[in-house]
Amino acid sequence: MKSFKALQVGNHVLMKNIKNRSVIQLTVFQETKLSKEVLDAINAMGFEEFTPIQAETIPLSLQGQDIIGQAQTGTGKTAAYGIPLVERLDPSLDHVQALVVTPTRELAMQVAAELNRIGQFKQVRTLPVYGGQDINRQIRSLAKGQHIIVGTPGRLLDHLRRRTLRLNQLQTVVLDEADEMLNMGFIDDIKSILKEIPTQHQTMLFSATMPQAIKDLAEHFMQQPEIITIKAKELTVPSIEQYYYEVKESQKFDVLCRLLDINNPDSAIVFGRTKRRVSELAEALSKRGYSADGIHGDLTQSKRDSVMRLFRDGAIDILVATDVAARGLDVSGVTHVFNFDIPQDPESYVHRIGRTGRAGQTGEAITFMTPREINQLRTIEQLIKRKIARRPLPTLTQAIEGQQRLTVEKLLQTIDSNGIEPYKALAETLLDETDSVLLLAAALKLLTKEPDTTPVELTAEEPFRKRTPPTKRNRRAPSRTSKRKRNYKDSWR
């Protein structure tokens, strides 16, 4: 007879086949493996069923098994490790029992908030620590006793050196978005942190991609980990429609504006390759009348928080960001992601487009590619095992039609709303004096946003090309293109 263990979450029981790791979900109550406090928190958070990464991770984690999980952003991996993390903690002990390492401040704050929700009825305390926040404030909070610490590598090392954070009684460590930490140069910091942890502990590592350096890290610091991998075809969410435009550098901004006019996204993120690009794009979009702002690594934490608050609240529709600044962002309702510059590595493409199509919603991911970047596009397609369709460049007529559709939608919504009674008498008078079709056409023209051709300047970026070791044949002087600015007025029609 096969060996099974049961895990109950809400009204669902997950039956785990230990032998072949098959997963069967049942809707009956059987053996309960989670405490009432954690179950109550899960129900309060509105969880209805497991995502694939949760279904595989939770039972193994509850057993104390080391785990490597390959899962993209937005698949529910925080709950996948957070639920068993909270379940296994003893809230009566005031020392740090679990550590979660994240690449960015934003992700640290978001993970800490979710862990506090999961632990709310069990009285489990989670504290985020990250750079940009007053360290003395963090020291005071640490002194009060915390059960889980979520932090960025640099600030965690700072506390370890100050002896304000001690990990000698740690039970579990989680490395979240490990590939991003590798890309940001944190691999040595992570190794230094792991050396401070007791020999007997549980390690869980999560990553959207699995480069060799992450595999080497796991081999050195983990004990016979169970590997949970989302199938390659699921590396990017099927609900995200992906396509690209082949466009010259000088045409990119006009193409972006036309696509914004055609699609009228409720919430969009535009990715630029450099901090300079992000600053110039955000300013240029604002100049042309779009509700946009940007975030990048040179901004203060308070400024980044302010921009993100406006974006989450819908006060701005378009967020322009670098890869580093956008890592760890968890914003619901993003309908479009624009890769204004093709990412420098295919793994970043997966992280970028994962900002849309979340929680079962649909989304669109649009990439701009210059003719010299076709090889990078093919590399991305190989990673995601999916063909990205090419689309023809949008026309001015399509942009106008997009804005006309938006105007009609607003008019129809106004008809269904209250408060138009005071205008009916005036409308009747106008209809008596003017042709109805002519009158409605004039109203549509007045309300429709015409495409803005305000001249803007963006610093041209060199097309992305894979670097090759310099030789006598290919050694070349630096290009001056990046120092030139191109005027986008009438650059493309």
N, C-alpha and C positions, 0 to 999 in steps of 0.2 A: 504494500500500500504506500502511496506517495505521501511524503511529509508536507503538511500545510501549516501555515500560521495565519491567523486572521487579524486584520487591523480595521477597527471601526472608526469612521469619520462621519459624524452626523447620522443620516439614515443609510449610509453606504458602508459596506464591509468589503475590504479588499482582501481577497484570498491569495496568498503568496505561495507559489509552488517552489519550494526551496531547491528542488532538484533541477528543474529546467527553467526556472525564473519566469514561467508564464503567469499572466495576471488576469484574474477574473473578478469583476465587480458584481456584488450582490446587493440587494436592497433589503436584506433581513439582518437583524441583530444577532451577532454571534460573539465570539470571544473578544472582549474589549482590551486593546493594548494602549489606549490613551486615557489619561486622567479626565475626570469630569470637568476640571477647570480648563484644560486645553480644548476639550470638545466644545465647551460653552463659548470659548473665544473664537473657535473656528466657525461655529454657527453664527455668532454675532458679526463676524466679518463677511458673511454671506457666501462662504464656500459651498458649492453644490456637488462637485465631483473633482477627481484628481486630473491633473494634466499628466502626460506620459512621464515626465521627469519626476514628478511627485510620486506617482504610483510605483516607480522603481526605487526611488531613493529612501522614502520614509521607513519601510520595513527594515531595510538593511541598516539604516542609521540607528534605529532604535536598538539594534543588537550590538552597537558599538563598532560596526565595520568601517574601515577606511574606504572612501568612495571617490572615484573620479567621474564627474558628470559633464558630458558635453552637451550644452544646451544654450540656445540663443537668448538674448534679452527678450523678456516678455512671455516666457514659458512657465513662469511660476516657480523658478528655482529658489527664490528667497524663502517661500513657504516650504519648499522641499527639504531644505536643511533647517529652517527655523522651527518647524513643528517638533521634530525630534530633539532639537537642541533645547528647547524650553521644557519638553517632557522629561528629559533626563537630568535636569538641574534640581538641586535642593535649595529652595528659597530661604531656608533657615540658616544657611551658611552665608556669611557676608563677603567672602573672598571671590575673586574673579574665577569663574568656572569655564567660561567659553570666550573665544576670541574670533572675530570675523575681520579679515583684512580686505580692504577694497581699494581700487585705484584712485578714486576721487572723493572730494568732500561731499558732493551732491549724493553720490551713491551711499556713502557712509550714513548720511542723515536719513535717507529713505529706508535703508535696511534697518537702522535702529528704530525708526517709527513703526515698521511692520513687526519687528520682534517685540516691541512694547505692547502692540495690540494682541499678539499671540499670547504673551505672558501676563495680560492684564488681570485675569482672575486667579492666577497662581502667584501673583505678587513678585514676578521676576522683573528685575530692574536692568535695563539696557542703556548704556551711555555711548554716544558717538564722540570720538576725539579726532580732530583734524586740524591742519594748518589753517591760519587765517582767523582762528578764534583765540581769545585770551587764554593762554596756557594756565594761568593762575586759577581761573574759573574752573578749568578742567581738573586741576589738582584738588581743589576743594570738593568737587563732585566725586572724584575717585576716593577721597578719604572717607566719604560717607558709606562706602561699601557698594559695589556694583556686581551683578552676576555675569553680565555679558558686556564686553567691550567691542565696539565696531569702530575701526579706525583706518586711516591712511598710513602707509609704511613709514613715511618720514616722521610724523607726529608720534606714532607708536614707539619708534626707536628713541625719540627725544624723551618720552616718559620712562622708558626702560633705563636709559642712561642716568636719569635723575632719581631713579628708584621710587618714582611715584606710581609706577605700575609694576606689579609683581605677578609672574605667571607660573610660579613654582607649584601651584595646586591646580593648574589648568587641566580640564578633562578633554576639551574639544577645540580644535582650530579649524576655521573655514577660510579658504582662499577663494574669494569671489571675483569673477572676471579675471582669471589668472593671465590670460593672453594679453589683456589690456595692460596689466601691470608689467608684463614683459616688454611690451612695446614702449612703455613710458620709462624704461630703464630702472625698474624697481627690483630686479631679480636678486641683486646682492643684498638689498635691504630685507627682502623676504627671507633669504637664507639666514641673515643675522637674527631676525625675529624668531625663526624656527629653532635656532640653537638655544634660545632661552626657555624652551618649553620642555617639560618633563619627558623622559623617554616613553613612559606609558601614557599614551593619549590617543584620541581619535582624530584623524585628519580627513577633511572633505575638501576637494578641489573642484571648482566649476569653471568652465571655459567654453566660449562659443566655438573656438577652434583649438586644435591641439598640436601646436608646433613642437619640434623636437626638444627645445629647451624646457618646455613645460613637462614633457615626458621624462626628461632627465631629472628634473626637480622632484617629480613624483617618485621615481625609482629610488632616489636618495633618502627622502624623508617620510615615505609612506610604507606601511606594512601590508603586503598582499592586498592591494586595493581592488574592490569590485569596480569594473568599468561599465558605466551606463552611457550609451551613446545614442543620441537622436539620429535616426537614419539620415543619410546624406540628402535624400530628397526632401527632408523636413528642415534642412539647415536654414532655408528661408521660408517664411510662412506662405502657404499657397494662396491665402487671401490677399496678398500684396501683388498688384499688377506691376510688372517691371518692364521698362522700355527705355530706349536711349535715342538721343539726337546727335548726329554727326554735325558739328558746327565749328566754324572758325572762332578763334579766341576773341576777335573783335566783334563777333555777333552774339556772343553768349548772353549779354545783359538784355538785349532787345528780345531774344528768344524767351528768356525767363519772364520778362514783363508780359509778353503775349500769352504765355502759358498761364500766368496768374490771372490774366483777364478772362481767358477761356474757361478755366476750371473753377475760379472763384473759391479757393480752398478756405474752409472755416479755420483751419489751423495747419500751418506748414512750417517745416524746418528746411533751411537752405544751408548746405555744407560748403565751406570754403577751405582751401588747403592751408592758408596762412592767416596769421592774426591781422596782417595788413589787408588781406583780401576781405576778411569778415568786416572790418571797420568800414572799408570803402563801399562794400555791398550794402550794408545796413544804411549808410548815409545816402547812397544813390537811390535805394528803394523809397526811403522817406521823402527824398526830393521829388520823386515822381508820384507821390500821393499815397503810397502804400503804408499800412500800419506795421512797421517793422522796427526791430532793434537787434543788437548783436551781443554775443558773449564770447570771450576768449581769455586765455591765461593771464594777460596783462591787467585785466580788470580787477578791482578790489573785490573781496568776497561780498561786501555789502551791496556793491553795484550789481554783481552777478545775481545775488538773491533778489534784488529789486526787479531786474529784467525778467527773471524766471517767474516771479509772482505775477507780473503783468501778463506774461504769456499764459500761465495756467488759468488766470481769471478771465482770459479772453479780451483783455484791454489792448493787446497787440495780436495781430493775426500771423505774423511771419517772424520766426526766430532764425537769425543767421548765426552760425556757430562753427568753430573748429572741431576736429575730432576729439581733441583732449578736453575741451570745455564741455562737450556734449556727452561725454562718457558718464554712464550712470543715471542719466536723466530718465525719469519715469513720468511722462505726461500723457494722460489719456486724451483721446479725441483727435490726435494728429492724423490728418487725412492724406497729406502729401509730404514726401521727402524729395528734395531736389539736390542732386550731386552736381553743384555748379562746377566744381573741379573733381575729376575722377579720383578716387582715393589712391593713396600711394601703395597700399597693399590690399589684397582681396579680402583679408579678414576684416578690415575696417568697413568694407562695403556691407558685410553681414551686420555689423553693429549699427551702421547708419540706418539702413532700411528697416531695422528692427524697431525703430521709433514709431512706425506706423503699423496698421494691421494688427493691433494688440487686442487681447481679450475677445477674440472672435470677430472683430470688426474688419472691414475691408480697408485697403489703402493703396496708394500709388507711389512708386519709386521711379523717379525720372533722372537719368544721368546724361550730362553733357560730355561729349567726347570729341576731341580734335582728331583729324585724320591720322596724326602720328601716334595716337594712343590706342589704336585698335588692338595691339598685342596685350595691353593691360586689360582690356575688356574681355578678351578671350581667356585670360588667366582667371578672371572673376567667374566666368561661365563654367570653367573647369571645376572650381571650388564648390560652387552651389549646385553643380550638375543640372543646370537649367539654361536654356537659350534665352537671351534677352533680346526682345524684338526691337527692330529699328523703325522709327516713325519719321514721316516727312516733316520738314520744318513748318511751324504754324504760320498762317498768313495774317495780314492786318484785318482782312474781312472776318476771319474766324474770331479774332480778338474782339472786334466790335459786336459780333453776334453773341459772344459769351456775355458781354456786359448787357446787351439787350435782354437776354434771357433772365439775367439777375434782376433787371428792372421790372420785368413782367411778374416774376415771382413775388417781389416786394409789393407790387400793386395788388395782386390777388390776396396776399396775406393781410394787407390793409383793409380790403373789402370785408374779410372775415372778422376783423377786430372791431372793437367798440370805438366810439368817438368820432365817427364820420358824419353823424347827423347834422351838425352845424354847417357842413359844407354842401349839403344837398341842394339847398335853395340857390346857392351861387352856381352850382353845376347846371341846374335846370335853366337858369338865365343864360349861361354861356351856350348851352345846346340850342336855345331858341335863336341865338344870334350867329352861331358858327356851325359849320358842317361837323358832325360827330366824329367822323374818321379823321378829319384834319385836326380837330381838337385833341383827340387821343394821341395822334402821331406827334403833335407838338409836346404833349406831356411826357411821352416816352423819350423824346430827344432831350428834353430838359433834365430828366432824371437819370439818363444813361451816362455813365462815366466814359468819356471818349479816351482812347489810348493817349497817354502822355508822352510827348517826345522831348521833354526837357533834357538838354544836353548834360551828360554826366561823364566823369573821367574815372576810369579804373586802371590801376597799374597792371600791365600785361604780365601774366605768369608763363614761364616756360612750360611747354607740354611735358607731362610726366613721361620719363623714359627710364627703363631699368638701368641701374648703374653697372658699368663694366670696369674691371681694373684698367688703369691707364697704361698704355703701351706707346711706343714711338709712333705707331700708326694712328692711334685714336686720341692721343693727347692733344687737347685743344684749349685755347684761352677761354676764360669765362665769357659768356654771352652778355651783351649790354641790354638785351631786350627787356630784362626785368626792371631796368631803371627807367624805361620809357613809359610814358602815359599816353593812352590812346583816347581820342575824343569819340564818344559813342553817338554823337549827334549825326544822324543820317548815315551811320556806318552800315546799316543794312535795312532794306525795305522788304 
